[in-house]
């Protein structure tokens, strides 16, 4: 789940309040400009999920598993609560237009 980024629970404020010893502080994805890009992408995943009820994490996993070049996904968890946000992702199917929407968002964020 990309160290929590794709869960939908991460915000600029939460990252700013990470403990001094939180290892994520040193990851490029949690530093600007990538942090803002990643959070915008998660909002796009949330928008798609709101149409069907899944979490941004479930949408991210479904997108990965719907990619024909991917045969599986390994998702890590630290708690049972985290599992509930993505359970069922393997059965969730994105519509073709939604897959395109995610791909377009990825391209926009990379180009930004």
LINQUI-V8161 format. One line per field, one symbol per residue. ss: DSSP state (H for helix, E for strand, C for the rest). psi: psi as a letter, one per 40 degrees, with the letter a starting at -180 (. if undefined). A space follows every 10 residues. Layout:
ss=???
psi=???
//
This chain:
ss=CCCCHHHCCC CHHHHHCCCC CCHHHHCHHH CCCHHHHHHH HHHHHHHHHH HHCCCHHHHH HHHHHCCCCC CCCCCCCCCH HHHHCCCCCC CCCCCHHHHH HHHHHHHHHH HC
psi=fffededeeh idddddeiid ehdddehdee iieddddddd dddddddddd deeiiddddd dddddehdeh eihhhiieid ddddeehedd ehhiiddddd dddddddddd d.
//
